[in-house]
Amino acid sequence: MSTATQTTLHTAREGYDRDLRVAVLGVGMMGQDHARRLAQLTKGARLVAVSDVDGARTDAVAAEFGVRALHDPVAAVEDPEVDAVVIATPGFTHEGLVLKALEAGKPTLCEKPLTTSPETSRAIVEAERALGRQLVQVGFMRRFDAEYERLRAVVASQELGRPLFLHCVHRNATTPPNFSSEMLVLDSVVHEVDAARFLLGEEITAITVLRPGRTSNAPEGLQDPQFVLMETESGALVDVEIFVNTTTGYVVRTELVAERGTAQIGLGVGLVQQSRAGWGGGIPADFKERFGAAYDVEFQRWVDAVRSGAGVDGPGVWDGYAAAAVCAAGVESLRTGRRVEVDLGARV
């Protein structure tokens, strides 16, 4: 380990008595939103640099926020003027960047997925363990949503008895170009995978992905919608309707069915309007509108944890690995039509 890395790790362990200097890697839609959050909302943090493979976009975002443009993401990770990094690059780049951040001893908030395969995610779990300290948090933002936190508290209190079912709905208005059938599992259902683990406090042991009739709104070749059934260690069942070309908006709902009652979140009843035209409310346009506050809380808690020396306050690399393993099994089930068991191996 280099002297620079040892110094950075020591600083991360002890905490920071100044603002955390953060670089955002990847400034597409998600990364730009995170850059804005760090620059304008998050206390105790200072956006100091942005990096993207698109040089023009890097320069434009850097100019917007008055920070440095670093066209090489590895150089951004290693930069001595950067204390911590946010990784919002495409998933296939995450493995190399996270490993580089671990090598440099830099606290990291990595957007999901941790990596694109269970094998590479497991390698990161073991690499972080070898350091003897948690440095990587995975961006499953639903854990920071007030409704999910309340539902988890209901489960933990056992006031409704043992959980029997989680019924989940995940709908988008449209998909971007080149969105594949497998991506419904890897990019969308992955949130329900982590949410189920978070809410129920146990691992998923098997998954089945079914192919209902295709919507006429889906591009040719895209299997949309899909119906996912997951089994947990205790025998609870989690079903997910994933439908990503509804044309109507962004809807995420979860209903807990337990022995002595039910509880539901995501009803969107913040405002119900009545008039001669009828009654109703609005549907969020996208994930940023529905979960914007959760992202804000996620970033603030991450920065606070890093500055305190804790490093992580939320889902870590094991959570990223478990989600990757379940989703890989889900893709296999989608392709074969069979129930697929999930083997996470020994926890490290």
Beta strands, then each sheet from edge to edge (+ up, - down):
strand 1: 20-25
strand 2: 45-51
strand 3: 68-69
strand 4: 84-87
strand 5: 108-111
strand 6: 136-139
strand 7: 163-171
strand 8: 204-210
strand 9: 226-232
strand 10: 237-243
strand 11: 251-258
strand 12: 261-265
strand 13: 273-275
strand 14: 278-280
strand 15: 340-341
sheet 1: 3+ 2+ 1+ 4+ 5+ 6+
sheet 2: 12+ 11- 7+ 10+ 9- 8+ 15-
sheet 3: 13+ 14-
end
